Amino acid sequence: MNGPPLIHGYRPAAPLLHGGGHALTQAAFLGQAARLARMLPPATQLLNLCDSRRNFLLGFAAALLRGQTSLLPPNQAEATLAGIRQRYPGSYVLADAPAADAVAVPRDLAGPDWEGPPPAIAADLVAAIPFTSGSTGEPLPHAKTWGRLADHIDLLSRRLGFAGAYVVATVPPQHTYGLETTVLAALAGGAVTHAGRPFFPQDVRQALEQLPPPRLLVTTPVHLQALVQAGLALPPLAGIVSATAPLGAALAAAAEQALGAPVHEIYGSTETGAVATRRTCRGELWQPLPGVSLREEEQGAVAAAPHLAAAVRLADVIELQPDGRFRLLGRSGDLLKVAGKRMSLAELNHRLLAIPGVEDGVVFLPDPVDGAAVLRPAALVVAPALAEAQILEALRRSVDPAFLPRPLRRVDRLPRNEVGKLPRARLLELLRA
């Protein structure tokens, strides 16, 4: 079989996976993945629901060895999984624990290390099909071949310093961001991945303490804010990477100050994967990855890159600079127009989150009433020490009255999913409550 190897830059004795106080070498990992591959049922696709990053990574590699495609759900809600199984009726489920309808990754896959060069994987094999979040509709699949994934992650790894780094991540491996930075970064980017997925700040600290330097933390704005607020002393970090939601410059600066490491942000999507990065507190412009080109068209911006089978239209409005960098102006459908004035929901969100005392919040457009066009946005805000009137008054200082969100409601917490996204249906439920 001709194609990229399962592990790029293969070094048998080098670590690939770390957890439980010990490291799994690349040769040992390949040996375990090969044993797991022989246990997998014959099929074309598997639905990888493993929460353990160790199990997910072994399952992903074993599937590649069997020529199978990993289906990566955006969440594990019953309706979502049922829809994917219906779309791919011949698939089976891979999970952490045994179940009536699932194959479990064994806890013990010990045995001989892999001998010889790493196995090659066909470049045109569809290695993964991640699904969009479905926050505004039905989750949609986007097939990714092994060759394109492997080449792309090498570029991202070089940009953000994954090669040789020990990575702890708070994001699930099923999400494109988690897949690229913890699974592909280990297989094709030279990183060593921590086997767990810590959630609370003290869990993140404990995971980092298990690893030698250089350490990279892959996370989201929600987790980053929790880490800053917790005030915990973390082991020295080489860098922090954030994605899945916009990261404010104030939070990025606070994180750099509190955690002592540069904070870089990734811009991308399920459709495109990572396409650009920036060091958030040093400016708002994004730098595309090598080979990524953007162009502005009448219908919106388009991204082209070697890792994309075809050019992809972005969901965001951008402003291209002469040097190829770009500024994000907001989602294509988020531009508000009232009485000849314009403002984006992204800018409204930025100004809401900049108010002292606002811990979290979102500005969005509710559903039209009786078919009428919606001109005024709504907002849900987490601000325990502020009254709704105080929040509106603070917004009024920087926002034209025509764009002030009404209603604006305080809530105890926003219904963010495991990667920090806000399903629209849940926002509307809170607004109506």
N, C-alpha and C positions, 0 to 999 in steps of 0.2 A: 504494500500500500504506500503510495507516494503522498506526501503532505507534511505539514508542520508536525513536529514531535509533540507528544502529550505534555512534556516539560521542556521548555526552552532553556538553553544554556545548562544542560543537565550535568549535575555534579552529584554522584551517588551519595556521598557522605554529608552533603549540605542539608540543613533543616528546611522543611517545607511547611509543616504544621506544628504548632506548639500549644500545649495545654495540659492541665493536670500535673504540672511540674516537670514535664519532660518534652523533648522534641522528637518528631517523627522525621527521619531523613527522607530524601527524595527516593532513594532506592527502596526503603521500607514502605513508603507510601504507594509506590507503583506495585509492589508485591501485594499489598492489601487490596488495592483497587482491582488488580487482576483476579484475586480470589473472589471479591464481591461480584465482579462481572460474570463469573461462571455461575453464580447463584441467581442472577436476574432471569426472570421469565422471558421467553422470546416475545418481542413486541417491537413496534416502531417507535413509540413514545412512552415516557414515564412522567408522572406528575410528582415532582420532587418537593415533598412537604416537610423535609427535615429542618427542624429548628436548630439543631446542633450543627455548627459550621463544619465540624469534623465529619459528621455523617453526610452533610450536603456535598462537601468537596469530594469525598470518596464515591458517593453516588453519581455525581456529575462525571467524574473521571471514568468510573466503571461503565456508565452509559456510553461514553465516547468509545471505549474499547469494544463495546458490543455493537457499535454503529447505531445507537439509539439517540433520540432527541429528548432533551429535558424540557418539559413544560413548566413554566415558572409563573404561578398565579400571583396577582397583585395583592391578594389577601387570602385568608383561609375561611371566609364565610361560606356556609353550606351552599348557598345559592350560586356563589362564584365558582366553587369547585364543581358543582353539578353541571353548570353551563359548559365548563371546559371538558369535563368527561363526556358530555353529550356531543361536543364538537369533535372530540378525538375518541371514538368509542372503543378502539383497540388498545387504549393506554392502560397502564396500571399505576398504582400509587406506591411511592417509596416514602417511608416514614421512620421516625426515631424508634417507635415502639411497635410491637406486633399488634395487628388488628385484623378483623375478619376480612376487610377489603384492602389490606395494605401489606406490602413486603417491608420488613424491618431491616435496617442495617445492623448486623451483629455487633455486639460490643467487643467481641474478641475476633479479630481477623489476623492474629499473629501467625507468622510463618516465615519462610525464607524471603530475603530481600530480592528485588528484581535484579537479574543479571543481564549484562549487555547494554546496548544503547536503548534509549527510551522508545516505546512504540510510536510509530507515525500514525497520524489521524488524517483521513481524507480531507483536503481543504474544502471541498464542496459539501461535506456532511453538515446538515443543519444541526448544530450542536445545541442550540437553545431557542425556545420560543417564549420570550417574556411577553406579558400582557400589560397594556396600559392600565392605569390605576382605576379607571371606571368612575372617577370622582364626578364626572359630568355625563356619564352614560355607560353603555355596555363596555366591559374590558375587551380590547382588541389585540389580536396576536401580531407579533412582528418577528419573523424568522431571522436567525443569525447563523451564518456558517462558521465553522471552526477556523478556517483560514482567515476570514475577515476579522473575527474576534481576536485571534492571536496577534495579528499584525497591529491592530488598533491599540491593544492594551500595552504593547511595547512603547508606543508613542506617549501614552498617558503616564506610564511608569517613568520614563525618562524626564518628563516635565515635572512630576511631583515627587520624585525620589523614592519610588517604591523598591527599586532594586537593592537588595541587601537589608531592607528595613523590616522590622517586626511590627505587624499591623494588628491593632485592636479596633473592632468596629461595633457600633451600636445598631447598625442597620441589618436587615435580613438579607441572606444571599439570593433570595428569589427576586429582589428588586434589581433593576439594571445597574443602579449605582453600587449596590452591594456585590453583585456578580462581578463587576469590573474591578472593584478595588480590593476584594478579599479572595475571590476564587480565581479569576483570570490573572490577577496580579501575582498569585502564587504559582500558577501553572506556566504563565508566559511572561511574567514581568519581574521575576527574581525576588519576590517578597516572601516573607514567612508569615503565615496567617495564624492568629490565635483561634483556638478551636471553639471558643464560646461566643455568646452574644450578650455582653453585659448591658444592663438597662439603667439602673440607678447609679448615681455618682460614685458611691462607695464600691460598687461592683466594677466600674470602669477602673478605679484606682487599683483594686485587687488584681484585675487582669493585667494591667500595665506592669505591676510589681513582679509578675511572673516572668517577664521578658527582659532580655538584655537590650542595651541600646544598639543601634538607633531605633527609637519607637515612633510610630505614626498612629495617630488617632483618626479614624474615619467615623464621622458622625453627622448630625443634623443640627439646624439652628435650635430646635427645641431641647435636645440633649446638651448642646453647648451652653445654652442659657442656664440649665439646671446645674451644670458643672461650675459655672462662674458663681452662681448664687450659693452653692454648697460651701465654697471656700476651702475645699480640700487641697492639700499639698500632693501633687502628682509626681511620679518619677519624671526625670527630664525627658522632654519630647523633642524630636527632630522636626515635627510639623503636625498640623491639624488640617484635615480636609473636611469640607462641609458641602452638602447638596440637598436636594429634594424640595427645598423651599428657599425663598430669598433670605439672604443673611444681611442684616443691617450693619452699616459701617461702625456704629457705636458698639454693638455686641461683639463684632470682630475685634475691635480695638481693646475692649474690656477682656476678651478671652486671651489675646496676646499678652496683655499685662498680667493677668491672673495666672495663666498657665505657662508663660515663658516660651512660647513657640509661635512661629508664623502661621497664620490662618489663611489657607487657600480655599477658594470656592470653585466648584465645577458647574458649568452650564451644559445641560444636555437634556435628553428625553429618552423614553423607551424606544421611540422610532429611530433616533440618531445615535444613542449612546453619548458619551462625553464628547463635546466638540470644542470647548473653550474653558479657560481657567482665568482666575484673577486672584491677586492678593487683596482682599476686600478693603482693608483699611488704607490702602495706598492709591485708591482711585476706583472709579466706577466702570472703567473700560475693560472689556474682555479681550483676551489674546487667544485666537483660534489655535488648536493643536496643529502641528506640522501636517501639511497636506489638505487641511480643511479650508475650503473657500466658501464665502458667503456672497450672495448678490441680492439686491433689492429689486423686486418686481412689483407690478401694479397690484397683484393679488396678495403680496406679502413676501417676506424674505425666504430664500431657498439656500439650503446647505448641501454642498457636494464634498465628497471625501473618498479616498481609496477604500475605506472600510464599509462604505455604503453601496449597495447594489445599484441604486439610482438616487438622483437628487431628491431631497426631502424638504417639503415646505414646512417652515417653522410655525409654531403656534404663537410666536411672539413678534412684536413689531421692534425692529432694530434700526439703529442709525449708524451706518458704516463710516469709518474714518479713512482718510487717504492711505494710512499705513496698514490697513486690513483689520485693525481692531474695531470693536463695535460697542455701542451703548444699548442697553435694553430699555425700551420705552414702555413695555407692558404687553399683556396678551392681546392678540389681534381683536378679540371681541370685547376688550375691557375699556375701550376709549369712550368716555362719556362726553356728550355734546348737549349743551343747554344754552339757549339764547345766544348762540354764536360763540360760546366759551367752550373750551376743551380741557379735560383732565382725565388721567388714567386711574383705574382702580389700584394699580401698583403704587402710584404716587400717594394716593389716599391712604393705603395701608402703611406706607413708609412714614407718613406724618402722624398717623394714629399711634404707631409703635414707638415713635420718638417722644411721646408725652410722658413726663416723669410720673411714675405710679402705674402705668399700663404695663402689665406683665405679659399679656398676649392679646391678640385681637385680629379681626378680619373684617374687611369691608367687601361687600359683594352685592350683586343685583338679585333681588328676589324675583319670583315668577310674576309675569304680567297679571294684572287683575282685569277680568272681563275682556281680555284681548287688547287692552290698552298698552301703549308703549311705556316702559318703566324708565323714568328720567332720574329718579332719586335712588341712590344706593342705600343699603341697610348695613348695620354693623353689629357684631357681637364682640364684647370686650371683657377681658379678665383684668380687673382693677379693684382689688378689695378695699383700698383706702380712698377711692374716688367715687363720687356720685355721678350719675349719668349726665346731669346738667354741667358738672365740672369738666367732664371729658369733652362735651360739645363745645363749651366755652373755650377750652384750650385749642380745639381744632379750628374754631372760628378765627383764631389769630393768624392762621396760615392757609386757610382754605376758603375759597369763595362760598358765600352762603348757599349758592345754587347747588353745591356739591356736598353739603353737610349730610351725613347719613341719617335718615329717619325711616324707621325707628333705629335707635341705638340702644342696645340692651346689654346690661352687665350679666355675665354668667360665671359660674364657679370655675369652669374649664371649657376649653374648646374640644370638640370630638376628633382630635387628630388621630390618624391611624399610626401604625408602627413605624412609618417613615416620615411622619409629620404632616402628611397631606390632610386636607379637610374635605371629606365627601359632601357634595352639595346637598344631598337628601337630608343628611344629619343637620346641616346648617339651617335648612328650612324648617325642620322639626323644632329646633331650638327657638327660632324666630317666632314660630306660631305658639309656642308653649306659654 
